[in-house]
Amino acid sequence: MTITEVKTHLIHVAIPEASRVESGAGLKLARQMCLIELKTDEGISGYGSPSGPFDLPLLRRIVELFTRHLLGADPSHVAHLWHCIYHGEVSRNLGNRGIGVAALSGVDVALWDLRARALGVPLFELLGGRYHTGGVRTYASSIYWDLSPGQAAEEALRYVEKGFTAIKLKVGKEPRQDIERLKAIRKSVASGVEVLVDANQSLSRSEALGLLPALEDLGVYWFEEPISVDDIEGHRMLCQARRRVRIATGENLYTRYAFSDFIRQGAIDVLQADVSRTGGFTEVRGIVEAAAVSHLDWNPHTFNDVLTTVANLHLVAASPHPAMFEWDVTHNELMTKLIKQPLKVRNGQVAPPADPGLGVEIDWDFVASHPWSGEVSIGLGYGMRR
Ligand SMILES: [Mg+2]
């Protein structure tokens, strides 16, 4: 089997004003994706998507740069293709962190999708077989900044009533309000429900260290992206200061080398390497092993579209790490309408599709009716204004 065509489809779906959310990552105006399609001479296609938000025409141009390695290649030689692209186009040209690695991640997912489709097996089988046999535990992502403590508690309760056993709260704008909202949520949901917090790197080192004792007292499960990912020493200080709360980061780290710096310095408890951003299955499988060897957890970030989500889900399903899988509960039609049979959370758990490859069928009518035409997806948020 050889690759005969590399296509990209740029998709834009506006978020209705009443459903827009704001965190330290900014104000979300739209959902966008660069859907990568690899066609072959055997009539099978593989699909992947870089987990954004990234500039869509830039992603398209970068995938075009990769095409010279892909056209005419056998997609089963995925590790070789990964290295040709990484060393040929990414590390020497685009840089070893950021959008180039994300674009490579989308291509890598499409190559693995092709391999599994050609073999007629679901991806989790190819990645080691299903480990989480009863389904993968999810957490509701997320409760946002603009809610009062009472509203946040009500929203948390709604997720619990839907079957979620874990919920994430966005923090980092005003620590005193964060604590009030956390207290209200903790009071409203049963003690068995885990509460996670995510600051999207918007706190200073001293603010994060100052917030930590309250998070401990309130039994928070993890403290995600507390501070800038450039501050490894600050993460190490948080890891030394924490008792029960896990320090989580990784949605803005790229390749195993970025994670190895955190691991070596004892600056991380939960590695959030995203298959569709950190380097694809080829790279993240190594990160999953590194986490296991270091007695740390791997719980991927995933928050873009259903292809990025289902890619991570297949690897989680085949991984022995305790599952705590991010489930986007915001208004996101790229989760609910892009494929013909949307994934469903039942009793707080989700199972990977059992059809070959990623196991999803794209609704091409939806793709055709949501073309990107120059819109931005993120407005200037609090973290970018100060
Ligand atoms: Mg996050």
Residues whose N, C-alpha, C, O or C-beta is under 5 A from the ligand:
A	BS01	MG	D198
